[in-house]
């Protein structure tokens, strides 16, 4: 069951998360026409329909410092902002950067491959209608871009709607790169497949992967892509429709920037742009992928510690009432969650796990910032934690991160404990009349979570004994039997 996406009142104009959201960083990838188009596979299965040489009458340019590949999926309600971003890319691109941009739009039947370099945008080729929601289309584009536009550093920007790891269980749960023509989208794990294909074919990782899409900077997505890039840039929150100021970012990118320097410049430019535009809180972060495995290991260690700590449930419940959440209410900030938990739990195993998490996050976080408001506790990396079992998505179990860690086990355990606690609490408000249903529910929970069920039965027994001491033993025994009262 999917969680309804709620937008905090007064914070968000139309953004790339909702109907017509727009996103952050638009980096394009430049293609220098070094080879005939026949030498590299086309991004669409049908191949290029028409190719135009990008000749300028000048000698071939030297290999640039940066090639930025932009997977610009406008085949949806973002179509009307495509041209504005292309113009910003054209206006801002400096001599040491090339952009190669695959564009699919809602109001056309095909696709276009554009190159931007030295302030000029040229149409390289036109092709048949691509399925931008197919990860293999992304893989083919990567393959073609890496072959056509070699550079010292390579960045990939995915430009589209975003909803983190989500699978299609509702209108707003569709991963990234949704294509309205085909009705498809790319999942988090499929992003990893596409990046892996590019890395294997060309023998190199990407320097930077950036999501020009909402709500993508989360553990589950980072897990899928971290092996195939050096730096990961994205937002925990929605990205406004005005999008990333490509002209400012590209125009201000210093010569000689490596991946980390580019990422810092990217984050700073994005935040400064929105500080000047309007009081709309935004957030952006960049992470060193080589250090993310320690974060994943720490999350798994924390899950294990929470699973074995009986007192964790009530404390986590209180933490979830205060933790930094985002427009997708089932995304919480991982660092803030750890900080709040550490201030309230004294169990040594938990505290050790939290310290390991804090150290890992601090080491992996290249930079993370926000413009305040409701994002004041954002630390740059979200994780899935729906507040109730009714809001849990069954698709979460299919994620590679969920299969490889115990975070999903902890979520199931916590939600079982919460359900049990709320059932037992009915006895205080409804009395013995609720007892049969409470007993039935707790027994159901005991079958899937024996330790939670045992705790619930103990609480029911305590309540029953208290009622017996108050002179209501016969009433209670008639419902649950003497065995419950005695503990037999």
N, C-alpha and C positions, 0 to 999 in steps of 0.2 A: 504494500500500500504506500503510495507516495505521499509526501508531505506537501501541503499547500504552501506555495511561496508567498510570504507576506512581506510587503514593503513598508518599512517604518514611515509613519505619516510625516510629511514635511521634509523628507530627506532626499527622495529620488524623483527627478523628472524622468521621462522615458529613457531607458537605458538598454544596453545590450542584453540584459537578462529578460526583459519583458518584451512586449510587442514593439519591435523596432529598436532594441537596445543596440548601443554602439559600444565599442570597446577601446581598450587602451593602446598600446603600442602598435603602430602600423609600420612595419619595416618592410620594405620591398626587396626583392632580390633582383639583382641586376644580371642581365645576361649579355655577355659580349659574344657576338656572333663569330665564334672561332671556327665552327664546323658547319657543314651542311646539316639541315634538320634531319636528314635521314640517318645520321650517325648516332642518334640517341633516341630511345623510345619516347613516344608522345605521352602526354599526361592522360589522354583519353584513349579508350580502346580502339577507336576508329582512326587514330592518327591525325596529324595536322591537315587541315583542309586547304589552307593557303599560307604561304610563307613570304615574308617581305624582308629583304636584306636590310640591315641597319647601317648601311654604309654612309659615311659622312665625307668621304673624299680625303680623309686623314689616315695616317698609318694606324695599324692596330694598336689599341691601348695596352700599356703594360698591365700585368696582373695586379688588380687593386688590393688594398689591404683587406677590404671587407666586401663580400657578396651577401646581400640580404635577400632571401627567398621569401616571397609573400604568397601565401595560399589564401586568396581573397574570395571567400565564398559569400557572394551577395545574392544567391538564388533563394531569397527569403524577404522578409520585411525590412531588411537593411539595404535593399537595392538603391534607395534614394540617396544614400550617403556615400556610395561607392565613388562617384566622380570627384567629390570633395576631397576624399583621401588620396586619390590618384594625383590630384592637382598639388596637394601638399607634398607628396613624395617627389613629384617633378620639380617643384620649387626649391625643395630643401636639399636634394642629394648633392654632396660635394664630389670633388674629383677623385677622392680616394675610396669611394663607395660605389658599388653598382647594385641596382635593384632589379630583380627578375620577378614579375608579378603575374600569377595565373589568376584570371578574373572570370567568374561565372556570375551572371546576373539574372534576375527574375524576368526581365522584359526582353530577353534575347533568347534565341534557340541554340546558341553555340557558346564558345569560350574564346578568350583572347589571352595571348601571352605578350606582356609588355616588358620593355626594358627602359629603365631610367638611369641616365648617367650624365654628369656634368650639366645638370639642369635641363635636360632634353628627354622627353618621353617618346618612344618609338614603338609601333606595333610590330612585333617580331613575327607572329603567326596567329592564324585563326584556326579553330578546331571544332569538332562536333560537340554536342551537348555532353558535358562530363557529369558524372555522379560524384559531387564533392563530398558526399556523406559516405563514400566508400574508401576505406583506408588504403586500398591499392591505388586509387587515383593519387592520393597524397604520396605514396611510395614512388610512383612513376614520375611525379613532378620533382621530387627530391633527386631522383636519379638523373633526370634531364638537366636540372639546374646545376648539379654538381659537375656534370660533364661540360656544359656550355659556359659556365661562369666560374672558372677556378679562381681562388683568391687565398690569401694567407689565412683569413678567418671567414667562417660561414655562419650565418644566423638564419633561422627559420621563424617566421611569424605566421601564426594561424589566426585568421581574421574572421570572426563569425559570432554567433550566439554561443554561450557557454553555460553549463550547469554542473560543473565538476565531473564526478564519476558517473552521474545518473544514467539509468537505462529508461526506455520509454514506457513508463507505467502511468503517464499522465501527460497533459499538454505541455507542461513546463519541464519535463524530465527527459532531456535528450542530449546528454553529453556535450559534444562540440561539433561544429561543421555540419549543421543541419541543412539539408538540401530539399527545398519544397517541391521541386520537380519530381524527384525520386522518392521523397518521403524518408530518406535515410539520414544517418548521422554517424559520427565516429565515436566509439567508446574509448575510455581511458586505456584499456589494455590494447586496443587496436592502434592507438597512437604509438605505443611501444613497438608494435609489429612494423609499422611504416618506417619509424626511425631506424629500427634494426636493419631493415632491408637496405636503406641508404648507406649505413655504416659498413655493412658487409660488402656491398658492391664496390664501394670506393675506398675502403680501408681507412676511414677516418670518422671520428665522432663529429657532431656539430659543435661549434663553439657555444652557441646560444640557441635556446628554444624559448620563444615568447608567445604568450597567449593574449591576443587582442580580443578577448572574450571575458565574460563575467565569471566569477566564482570558480576559477580553475586552479588557484594556488592552494592545493590541499594534498595531504599525505598520499591519498589513494591514487591521485594522478601522478605525483612525483615518483612514486614507486614504479609506475609503468614506463616512465621515460628516462629516468636518471642514468641508466647505463649507456645511453646513446648521445649524451650531450654534456658539456662542461658546466654551463650555467643555465638555470631555469628562472624565467621571469613571468610573473603573473600577479593577479589580484585575488584576495580572499573575497572581495565584495564585488558588486556590480560595477561595470565600467560605463560611464555616461555616454549618451548618444553622440555627443560632440567628439568623442574618441580621443585618441592620442594625437598630440600636435606633431605630426611627422616632420613638418618643415622646421620646427624648433629643434627637434631631436637630431635630425640628420644634419641640419645646418651647423649645429654646435658640437658635433662629434669630432673630437680632436684627432689629429693625425697621430698614428702610433698607438692608438688605444687597443688594449687586449680585451678579452671577453669580460673580465671583471671591471675594467675601467668603463667599457661600454655600458655594462649593466648599471653601474652607479650613476652614470650620466643619464641613462634611460629613466631610472626611478626619480632622480631629482627633477628632470625636465617635466615629467608627467605631473608630479605633485605641485610644482611651481605654477604650471599652467592652470590648474584648478584652484589654486589659492587666489589667482588673479581673476578668474572668470566669475565664480559664483560660490556661495556658501554651501556647496554640495560635498559632503565628506567622501573622500576617495582614499584608497590604499593601494600600495604596490610594493612588491618585494622581489629580491633576487637571491637564489640559493646556489651554493657550491655543490654540484652533484657528487663529487668525490667524497664528500663528508656526509651525504644523506643516509648511507647504509647504517651509520651509527645512530641516526635519528630513528630509523625503522626498528633497529634492535632495541632501542630504549623504549619505544612505544610498546613493543612486544613484552619487554620486561615489566613495564608498568601494568599491562593487562594481566600478566601472571600474578603479580603482587596483589592486585585488586581482587582477583578471583579467590585468593586464599586468605583474605582479610574480612572476617565476619562484620566488622564495624564499618566497612567501606560504604555500604548502601546509603545510610542516612546522610553521611557527609557528602557523598557525591550528589545526592538529591539537592542538598542546599547549595552546592557549588554550581549546579546547572541552572539555578535560579539567578545567578549573578554573572556567569561566564559570558565572555564576548561572543555574541552570535551575529549572524549576517542576514542578508535578505533571504537567503535559503536558511530557514530557521533550524534545520538539522545539521548545519555546519557550525562548529565551534572553533575558537582559536586554541590551538594545542598548547602554546606557551602559557596563555592566561589560565587555562584549565589546570596546568601543573602548578602554577603559582598559588592559586586559590586552594588547591588540594593540599599543598605543602604547608599552608598556614593553619590547617584544621586537623590534619591527621598526624598523630605522633608515632604510629607503628613504624618500627625501624626498617622493616622490609620495604614499606611504601616510601619512606623518606630516602632510602638508598636508590630506589628506582627513579624517584623524581629528580634527585641530584644528577643521576646519569642522563636523564632526559634534558635537563637544563644545560649541562655541559655540551651535549651533542647539538642542541639547537643553536647555542651561541657560536659554536665552531662552524656549523654549516651555513648560518645566515650571513650572506654577503652584505646585504642591506635591506632594510624594511622600514617603511614609514607610512604615515597617513596624515590627513589634514584635520584630525580631531573629530569633534562631534560624537556621534554614537560609535565611532571607530577608535576611540581613545585607548582601548586596551588591545588593539590588534598588534600582533607580533609577527605576522607574515606568513603563517602556515596553519591552515584549518584541518580539521578531521571530522569525520562523520560521527554524530552522536544525537540521534533523535531523542526527544524528551520522553517518549512513551512507546510501548511496544506496538500500539495501533498505528504509529507513524513509520514503523520500520519497513524498509523496502526489501522484499525477498531477493531481489537481484543483487544485493550487496554480497551475498554468499558466493556469487559467481566470480567476483573480482579476484585477480591474482593476489593482491595484497591481503584480502580476507582469507584466502586459502593458505597463505604462507605465514600468517601471524595469528595471534590469539585475541586480537582486538574484537573480532566479531563474536567470539566466545564470551568476552567480557560484556559486550552489549546485551547479548541474550541473557546472561546471568543477572545483570543489573535490572533489566526489564522484568524478568521473572520475580526478582525480589520486590520490585515496586508494585507489581500486580498483587503479590501476596500481601504486602503491607496494607494496601488499600482495601483488600478483601477483609482482612482481620479488623481493620479500623471500623468497618461497618457494624461490628458487634457492639461497639461503644455507642453508636448513634441509633441503631435499629433494634438492638437486643436480640433475644433468642429467636425471634421470628426470622432473622437473616441467617441463623446458624446452618440450616441444611445446605443452602446455596454456598455459603462460605466454606463449609467442609468439603463440598464437591469440588469447588474451584481449587482449593489448596491441594487436594488429592490429585487433581489433574497436573498441577505444577510439579508435584513430587515425582511424577513419572518421567518428566523431562529434565528436572533439576532437583535431584533428591535432597541436596543440602538445603535448598530454599524451602522445599516442601516440609522437611523436618523442622526447620525453624518456625514455619507457619503453624504446624501442628502443636509445637511447644507453646506458642503464643495463644492458640485456641484453648489448650489445656489450662494454661494459667488463667485465662478469662473464665473458663468453666468452674475452676476451683474457687475463684473469687465469688462467682455467682452462688455456688453451693454454700459458701460461708455466709452469704447474705440471705440464706433461707430459700434459694430458688433451685436447689439441687434436683428436685423431681422434674421440674420444667426442663432443665438442661439435659438430664439423663434421658428423658423421653426422646430427645432429638439425637444425641450423639452416643449414648450408651455409657455404662459405667466404666468400660475399658479406657475411655478417653480421660475420665476423671482420675483414675488411678495411675494412668500412664502405661497400662499393660498393652 
